[in-house]
Every structure is written in structure tokens, then in C-alpha cells.
């Protein structure tokens, strides 16, 4: 429906307004009507209009079915929401005619007309939906003034269609404390005050990338990542109360939304997530560290089979492990060695075991693996129907396996046995790690491991070792991912403050485009064979547990000129980063990453948390590097085990570090992008 100045973009009839939350059936409390979304000039409004009174209200009975499927007697009506949500609307009511767009002239008063409402979408604060299985679906709209409009019951369905239509104008995010409550934000005022794990969008398409990214970033981050541009762009604009909450203003109504974590941005020299202790990175502190000249690093040739054999004693024990690790870090492994050496790097084999001890270990682990595999293989279809968790894992794994590395010959074709092994290993891992189970993205980590080992049992235990390093990336809280992004921000700020200033000015200082890199260790950024080399380098744990963060810095360093000299905005930066996929040279990036590490390691003024992050202890030599001190080479750690960069710990209370400049907190940093 369209007329001058008005356009009806959504309309649904048989939407009944319940004027009472009482639990008894009362026909007078049911008012049939039509709900519409109307574009009215520059504004968009949501309106509900009662139908014309042409007799008694239709006889609507709320009934339930018993287990046999037969309909039972009429039961007492349970609206499914608490009485405190049934506050009578105090929003000015404007009676409407059913088939005409809203007009400022009110029709003659009628008992039903008093319940009509029209509200601008910008005035909505939240939407509460009904509990499943309670009869008709309903929605309750709550305004920013705290007023709850009367419940609208959709007797012929349509709640999802309405929410889809609303998502063309709004962002609907599920509250982490109440799965039935959608929090409402406009695209230009939504602040990134909620970490990604706490958001679950309801969007126009159930497979929509933004929805999937925020609900489950493990899959959505893998492809078409640039499609989240508009969401993040809107997320980085701050306005009114939402902006105040994002800026850490405790008086800005933060108590109204419990459970959300605030990421402070005021005077932000530091950009990133809040550490686990709740302290913001900013605190008005700006690092002033003078870095030395960046050294030139060249990669060495890969470890050969002859060189490997020279590290084995007559009984098969590996000798000079530290030297071997340094060689793997500096040059990687030749193709023929990966099948054996990866088992050591991932903890399946022990460096100290003899060949016979390793063979005995494999026999034990083979038996253990197949016992776990039998657990899910022996579940009957009838049993599985009563195990929703197992059904969910199986469905998710089957879907992910069908699209993992299908352009690789090892996995191509519909009847490829590699796909069966990929599926079975992932299902068995669910039995091995009940707490974590399967999360989207794990198939990307398993695929290269299975490709190299070409053995189901070996692949499983190597994959388990890999997951021991990165399992926190896949945990629901995503604290590890937020911590790593914050650490990456700090490292980049030390290494290239001008680049950080540029990204800040383009609303990209949060480094959200690095999420996929860290989540699955650059699996989608490099060619398949390059990923094999990169991972074995990272598995050495050299020169520091968080070398993957320096790899990310190396990528950004390689694109510095392209980013800063192009005039890119937020959208173009995200698109440019996305298009780097499969175009980067892994050896060049590894050289840059190691050079960055050596440059930082040679800087004596580094704050203690940065030294800890880089594996530079108090007694470590400033010239420490991967090729100079084997005794201090740390073992691989999970990214979540990396030391937290707590700014409070890095500044002595009485004597500030001379390398720190305290910025006036009332004035924004000159490199901070201005708030809109």
C-alpha cells in the first residue's frame, strides 16, 4: 500500500492485542487487528490498528493437544509472560482506519480504538517473544521510556516475518541473560559495547552472514567476511546513551542491561577488548617506546630426512631437541618428514621415547580411539532421537565436512573416503572432549592434519594435541579471542603507531578483520601447502608462545603502504584485507614476523607485560631471539594461556615508567577518530 508520503512495507492481519494478562479466558481482552510497518517520510513507524467493530469478537479458543494428538478441553489461558510486562501503554494512542495509512485525524472514539498505537522504530528499546509451546506466538514491544505495549498475539503466525521486516531498519540482538528478549539498536547508533559472543542477530535470512557471524563466528568468519562491513561500521558509531555506555560512563543506564561487557573507548589510545580483570586498556596512557632498527631475516632451507636421522639415536630417541626445534622454526620440514615429525610437535609422540616405546604407545592409543569411536557408532537411531546434543553434533559435522577443502584432491568427490575419515575423527572427538564437543571451524584444523598423516588414529591424536593449543578459541565465552585481539592491538601499537592511528581514524582500530586469522591460525589466508609450513613453525613454540600474533602484525606490515596511501575507508579496508586470501607469500610473512620479534626483543624499555607476552623474562637478554638462546625457548602454549596485558601491573604506583606519557584524560588523543 502506498500513498503520498506513506508506504506500507509490511502488513499482517489476525494479530490480536491482549488487554489483560489474566489466566482466564476473556473474550473482551482479545482485540483483532492489523500490524504494519509504515515508511512515513524520513521516519519508519510500527503501528497496530484494531479491525472495525462489526459484531462480536470472533470466538477464539486456546487449546492444547495431548500426546495422542487429540484436542483436549479448553484450558486456562497462560500468556507466557510475567504480569510486570503487561503495563498498560502510556504512549499516545492514535486510532487508525484498517485500510488507510496513518493520518493525524482521530476517528470517533470506540472501545477498541483506544488500544491502537503507532511508534517510531527509533523509540523501541527491546522486543520480548513468547515461550515456545504455549499456543499462539506473541511479541511485546518495549519503548526506551520503559513502557511495555500490550502483547500482540499472532493467531495465524507471522512473528518471524515481522522480525525479518524489522531487521531492514534495526539490529536485533538476543540478550545474553534472556534468550526471549531482543535488544533493539538502530544501525547508526549501535555501539560496539557488547563483545561478539554476546550477540545473536535475527535477520532477514536464517543463513545471513552477519547473523551467523554473531551467533556463531566459527563458520561465518570463514567466507565473505566483508559482508559484516555495515554491521561493524554501524557498531563503531557512538550516539547518545549507547555511546555513553560504550565510553564507559557508569551513569548512562548500564544497569538496565545486565550481563553485557562494556568495551571502553574514551580517549582511547588503546583499542581492543577489556581484559579479564575488567580494567580497560586505555586509562589515558600512551606508549612512547623507541624501537631500534628492524633486522633483516631470511628463511632457511627445510629440515631434510638426512638431517632428521642425524637427530635420532640408535634406539630412536630424538636428540638435540632444542636445536631441532630452532631448525623447524627457521626452515620448516620437508614434505616427507611431516608425517612423522608432526606427531612429536603435537605431543602424540614423546621426544624421549624410543621407537619401540612409541610403537607401544600407538597400540594403546589405537585401542583407546576405537573404544571412543564405538560409543557413538553403537548409538541406535532410536537412542539418537532422544539425544539432541549428539544429533546436533552429527548434523553440524556432516554439513561442515561436506564443504571443507573440497578443492583438495584428498577430499574432492562425493564418495571420497577422506570425507568419511574427517567425519569419524570429528565425531570421536566429541566423545573425547564432552565439554567442548564440536564447534564449527574444527574441521578446518583437522583437514591438513588428516591430509599429512593419512591415518585415522594418528590424525585424531595429532588433532587432539592441536586442540590442546587452541581449544580456548572455540569456547563459548571467547575470552581467549578477545584477549588475543587486545594483545594484537598492543603489539601493533608498539610496532607501528602511525598505522594504528590510521586504522583508528578509519574506525578500524578494533582489528575486527583479524578475527578469522587468529581463530583458525590463518587456515583460510594462505595456500594449503603454505598452511602446513606455517603451522609447523607455530607448533615449535618459538620464539614466543604468541608468535601467531606477530604473524598477524607481519601481514598488516606488508600491507601498510597499500592501506595508508589508498584513501581507504572502513569498507575498503575490510574488503582489501579479505582479498589478501591466498595471495600472500608465507615465507615473506614469516620473515617479517621474526624481524618484528627481534626488533621488540632488542628494545630494553618494553613494559613487563609485553616482555612476558614475547617470552622475554626479567633475566632474558635483550638480544634474545629464536636463533640465539635455545635454553629459553618456551613450549607451545594455548593462546589463552598467554599472560594478560594488565596495564595496572605495568605502571609502578609511585614512579611512572619513563617510557610512558600520561595523556590528559579530558582531551581525546589526537590520533583518536572523532566521535560522530
Number of C-alpha atoms within 10 A of each C-alpha: 12 12 10 8 10 18 16 17 14 16 17 18 20 19 27 26 27 22 20 19 20 15 12 12 17 14 14 13 16 21 24 24 22 21 24 19 23 24 19 17 10 6 11 20 18 19 22 27 29 25 21 14 13 6 6 8 13 10 7 11 13 15 16 16 10 9 7 6 8 9 11 10 11 11 13 14 17 15 23 18 16 9 11 9 17 20 17 15 17 11 15 12 15 22 26 25 17 16 10 12 20 19 12 8 9 13 12 7 9 11 9 20 22 15 22 24 23 21 19 16 21 18 15 22 20 22 21 21 21 20 15 10 9 15 18 19 23 25 21 21 21 22 21 12 11 12 18 24 23 24 27 27 27 23 18 13 16 18 20 13 14 18 17 18 17 22 20 11 14 21 23 25 24 22 20 17 12 10 13 16 19 23 21 25 24 19 20 18 19 24 26 26 23 18 18 18 19 19 21 23 20 23 23 17 12 12 11 15 22 27 23 20 23 21 20 21 22 20 18 23 26 20 12 13 20 20 18 20 18 14 15 22 19 19 20 25 20 23 16 9 16 20 24 21 24 26 21 17 16 12 10 16 12 19 10 8 12 10 14 17 18 22 24 26 26 25 24 25 27 26 28 26 28 21 21 14 8 12 15 24 25 19 20 20 20 18 19 14 18 14 17 13 13 15 14 12 16 15 14 13 13 18 20 15 14 8 12 15 13 11 16 17 12 10 11 17 19 21 16 12 15 15 15 18 22 22 21 25 29 23 21 26 23 14 15 11 16 21 18 13 17 22 21 18 24 22 16 23 22 17 19 14 15 18 18 12 16 18 13 12 15 17 13 11 17 16 12 13 21 13 14 16 20 12 12 17 13 9 13 9 10 8 11 14 12 10 12 11 12 20 14 13 18 19 11 14 22 18 13 19 22 17 14 18 18 15 10 12 11 17 22 17 14 9 9 13 13 21 22 15 20 26 19 19 22 25 23 22 20 20 20 16 11 9 9 15 18 23 21 18 24 21 22 20 16 21 24 21 25 23 18 18 18 15 14 18 21 23 26 26 23 23 27 21 18 21 18 15 18 22 19 20 23 24 16 13 14 18 19 25 23 22 22 27 21 23 26 25 22 21 21 22 21 20 20 15 17 15 19 25 20 19 23 22 17 21 24 23 25 21 18 13 21 20 20 23 18 21 24 21 21 20 25 18 22 18 16 16 11 16 18 20 21 23 19 21 25 22 23 25 22 27 29 26 25 25 25 25 25 24 27 22 24 23 21 19 21 15 14 15 11 14 20 14 8 10 10 17 15 19 18 16 23 21 18 16 18 17 14 13 14 15 10 15 12 20 16 15 21 26 19 25 23 27 21 24 25 23 20 29 24 18 17 15 18 22 19 18 20 21 21 18 19 23 24 25 14 10 6 13 14 19 16 20 24 21 14 13 16 18 8 18 23 15 13 21 16 18 22 20 14 19 18 20 23 19 17 13 12 15 16 9 9 6 7 12 14 11 14 15 14 12 15 12 14 9 10 16 19 12 17 23 19 15 11 10
